[in-house]
Amino acid sequence: MSRPRPQEVTCTQCGNTESVTVWDSLSAVDNPKEKDQLIDGSLFTYKCSNCGSVGVLNYAMLFMDDERHMMVYYCPDASEISNVEDMLTKIEETMSEVGVEYRCRIVTSLNSLREKAAICDDDLDDRAVEVAKAVFKAYAGASDELAGHKVTSIYYSGLDDDGNLILYLILDSGVTQDGTIPLAFYEKIEDQCVLGPHKVDDSFFVDEGWAEDWIDSSGVFKE
């Protein structure tokens, strides 16, 4: 269930105070428009009615997709992570009792929340996407195409017309660049780490570090 509420914000440019809507929880099923705004980032911005400047909203949120059985909690306050883990554990246990298994995740950045929502929206598995990104990053680091620059961050940003995964790369120079992972490669990884034979237990934290640990422990790319 979605839970929007009003919140007072003050413009950093002109000092104007006004009320905006924030979302303690957002259901992709109940609020598809706001789900799209979450993915494109506009849900976390507002335009000052007085001076027109754009401000950024940063607040905790639970995103859920009941059709795809996915929940993602954005926790900007590290001190609250333990409480969030307890909450999600109880949710998983409750849903499991009625025969529904949810994938629950915790993220600590807005970009990661947007990415998880986009992955869910495109019916992909975030575990396979993270492993594919980690492999891409390792090979990209040795690529002449980047002219010696290091990839600092990679985010999933959508699918192309052929179903290949489009990546958004941020380089150490501050330059951004697109990359592509073939759908067939993603599916190969999904077969290994989601369906087996190297299937892994789920985790609240499925990110780059998680993917690197899976790659090292599974030995798939050493075969």
C-alpha positions as CSV (number, residue, x, y, z in Angstrom):
1,M,0.0,0.0,0.0
2,S,1.3,3.5,-0.9
3,R,1.6,6.0,1.9
4,P,2.1,9.6,0.7
5,R,2.2,12.5,3.2
6,P,2.8,16.2,3.2
7,Q,6.1,17.6,4.3
8,E,7.3,21.2,4.8
9,V,10.4,22.1,2.8
10,T,12.4,25.3,2.7
11,C,14.0,26.5,-0.6
12,T,17.7,26.9,-0.2
13,Q,17.8,29.7,-2.7
14,C,15.0,32.1,-1.5
15,G,13.9,30.7,1.9
16,N,10.4,30.1,0.8
17,T,8.6,27.4,2.8
18,E,5.9,25.2,1.3
19,S,4.3,21.7,1.5
20,V,5.4,18.9,-0.9
21,T,4.3,15.3,-1.1
22,V,6.7,12.6,0.1
23,W,6.2,8.8,0.1
24,D,6.8,6.6,3.1
25,S,5.9,3.7,0.9
26,L,5.2,3.5,-2.8
27,S,3.4,0.7,-4.6
28,A,4.2,0.2,-8.3
29,V,0.8,-1.5,-8.8
30,D,-1.2,1.3,-7.1
31,N,0.8,4.3,-8.4
32,P,2.4,3.5,-11.8
33,K,2.8,7.2,-12.6
34,E,4.8,7.8,-9.4
35,K,6.7,4.6,-10.0
36,D,7.9,6.0,-13.3
37,Q,8.8,9.3,-11.6
38,L,10.8,7.3,-9.0
39,I,12.8,5.6,-11.8
40,D,13.5,8.8,-13.7
41,G,14.4,10.7,-10.4
42,S,11.7,13.4,-10.6
43,L,9.9,12.0,-7.6
44,F,12.7,13.3,-5.5
45,T,12.8,16.8,-6.8
46,Y,10.5,19.8,-6.4
47,K,10.2,23.3,-8.0
48,C,10.0,26.2,-5.7
49,S,6.7,28.1,-6.3
50,N,8.4,31.4,-5.4
51,C,11.7,31.5,-7.3
52,G,11.4,28.5,-9.6
53,S,14.6,26.8,-8.4
54,V,14.7,23.0,-8.2
55,G,15.4,21.3,-4.9
56,V,16.2,17.7,-4.1
57,L,14.2,15.6,-1.6
58,N,16.0,12.9,0.3
59,Y,14.0,10.7,2.6
60,A,13.5,7.0,3.5
61,M,11.1,5.0,1.4
62,L,9.8,1.5,0.9
63,F,9.3,0.7,-2.8
64,M,7.2,-2.4,-3.5
65,D,5.9,-4.3,-6.5
66,D,3.3,-6.8,-5.4
67,E,3.1,-8.3,-8.9
68,R,6.8,-9.2,-9.0
69,H,7.1,-9.8,-5.3
70,M,9.9,-7.3,-4.8
71,M,10.5,-4.7,-2.0
72,V,13.3,-2.2,-1.8
73,Y,13.9,0.0,1.3
74,Y,15.9,3.1,0.8
75,C,17.7,3.9,4.1
76,P,19.7,7.2,4.0
77,D,20.5,6.9,7.7
78,A,23.1,4.2,8.4
79,S,22.1,4.0,12.1
80,E,18.6,2.8,11.0
81,I,19.8,-0.2,8.9
82,S,19.5,-2.7,11.7
83,N,15.9,-1.7,12.4
84,V,15.1,-1.9,8.7
85,E,16.6,-5.4,8.5
86,D,14.3,-6.5,11.4
87,M,11.3,-5.0,9.7
88,L,12.0,-6.7,6.4
89,T,12.7,-10.0,8.1
90,K,9.2,-9.8,9.7
91,I,7.6,-9.0,6.4
92,E,9.4,-11.9,4.6
93,E,8.2,-14.3,7.4
94,T,4.7,-13.0,7.3
95,M,4.4,-13.3,3.5
96,S,6.1,-16.7,3.5
97,E,3.4,-18.0,5.9
98,V,0.8,-17.3,3.3
99,G,2.9,-18.9,0.6
100,V,4.3,-15.8,-1.1
101,E,8.1,-15.3,-1.3
102,Y,9.4,-11.7,-1.6
103,R,12.8,-10.5,-2.6
104,C,13.7,-7.7,-0.1
105,R,16.6,-5.3,-0.5
106,I,18.1,-2.4,1.4
107,V,19.9,0.4,-0.5
108,T,21.6,3.5,0.9
109,S,21.6,5.8,-2.2
110,L,18.8,7.3,-4.3
111,N,20.5,6.1,-7.5
112,S,20.5,2.5,-6.2
113,L,16.8,2.8,-5.3
114,R,16.0,4.0,-8.8
115,E,18.1,1.3,-10.3
116,K,16.4,-1.5,-8.3
117,A,13.0,-0.2,-9.3
118,A,14.1,-0.1,-13.0
119,I,15.4,-3.6,-12.8
120,C,12.2,-4.8,-11.2
121,D,10.1,-2.9,-13.8
122,D,11.9,-4.7,-16.6
123,D,11.3,-8.1,-15.1
124,L,15.0,-8.8,-14.5
125,D,16.7,-10.3,-11.5
126,D,18.9,-7.8,-9.6
127,R,21.4,-10.6,-8.6
128,A,22.2,-11.4,-12.2
129,V,22.3,-7.7,-13.1
130,E,24.8,-7.0,-10.4
131,V,27.1,-9.9,-11.4
132,A,26.9,-8.8,-15.1
133,K,27.8,-5.2,-14.1
134,A,30.8,-6.5,-12.0
135,V,32.1,-8.5,-15.0
136,F,31.5,-5.6,-17.3
137,K,33.4,-3.3,-15.0
138,A,36.4,-5.6,-14.8
139,Y,36.7,-5.9,-18.5
140,A,36.0,-2.2,-19.0
141,G,38.9,-1.3,-16.8
142,A,41.2,-3.0,-19.3
143,S,39.6,-1.5,-22.4
144,D,41.3,0.9,-24.7
145,E,38.0,2.5,-25.3
146,L,38.1,4.3,-21.9
147,A,41.5,5.8,-22.6
148,G,42.9,5.0,-19.2
149,H,39.9,6.2,-17.2
150,K,38.5,4.2,-14.4
151,V,34.8,3.3,-14.1
152,T,33.8,4.4,-10.6
153,S,30.1,3.6,-10.8
154,I,27.7,1.6,-13.1
155,Y,24.0,1.7,-13.0
156,Y,21.4,-0.3,-15.0
157,S,19.3,2.2,-17.0
158,G,17.0,0.0,-19.2
159,L,16.7,-2.3,-22.2
160,D,17.3,-1.5,-25.8
161,D,15.1,-2.7,-28.7
162,D,16.8,-6.1,-28.8
163,G,16.4,-6.7,-25.1
164,N,20.1,-6.0,-24.3
165,L,20.9,-4.3,-21.0
166,I,21.9,-0.6,-21.2
167,L,24.3,0.6,-18.5
168,Y,25.1,4.1,-17.3
169,L,28.8,4.5,-16.5
170,I,30.4,7.2,-14.4
171,L,34.2,7.6,-14.9
172,D,36.7,9.0,-12.5
173,S,37.1,12.0,-14.8
174,G,33.4,12.8,-14.1
175,V,32.5,11.9,-17.7
176,T,29.5,9.7,-18.2
177,Q,29.2,7.0,-20.9
178,D,26.8,4.3,-21.9
179,G,27.6,0.6,-22.1
180,T,25.7,-2.5,-23.2
181,I,25.4,-6.1,-21.8
182,P,24.1,-8.6,-24.3
183,L,20.8,-10.3,-23.2
184,A,22.4,-13.7,-23.8
185,F,25.2,-13.0,-21.3
186,Y,22.7,-11.8,-18.7
187,E,20.6,-15.0,-19.2
188,K,23.8,-17.1,-18.8
189,I,24.5,-15.4,-15.5
190,E,20.9,-15.8,-14.4
191,D,21.1,-19.5,-15.1
192,Q,24.1,-19.8,-12.8
193,C,23.4,-17.5,-9.8
194,V,19.6,-17.5,-9.7
195,L,18.5,-20.8,-11.0
196,G,21.6,-23.0,-10.3
197,P,24.0,-24.7,-10.2
198,H,25.7,-21.9,-8.3
199,K,22.4,-20.6,-6.9
200,V,23.0,-18.3,-3.9
201,D,20.9,-17.5,-0.8
202,D,19.1,-14.2,-1.0
203,S,20.5,-11.1,0.8
204,F,19.1,-7.7,1.8
205,F,22.3,-6.2,0.3
206,V,22.7,-7.1,-3.4
207,D,25.3,-4.7,-4.7
208,E,28.7,-4.6,-6.3
209,G,30.4,-6.1,-3.2
210,W,27.9,-8.9,-3.1
211,A,28.5,-9.6,-6.8
212,E,32.3,-9.7,-6.4
213,D,31.9,-12.1,-3.5
214,W,29.7,-14.4,-5.7
215,I,32.2,-14.3,-8.6
216,D,35.1,-15.2,-6.3
217,S,33.2,-18.0,-4.5
218,S,31.5,-19.6,-7.5
219,G,34.5,-19.8,-9.7
220,V,32.2,-19.5,-12.7
221,F,34.5,-17.2,-14.6
222,K,37.6,-19.3,-13.9
223,E,36.1,-22.3,-15.6
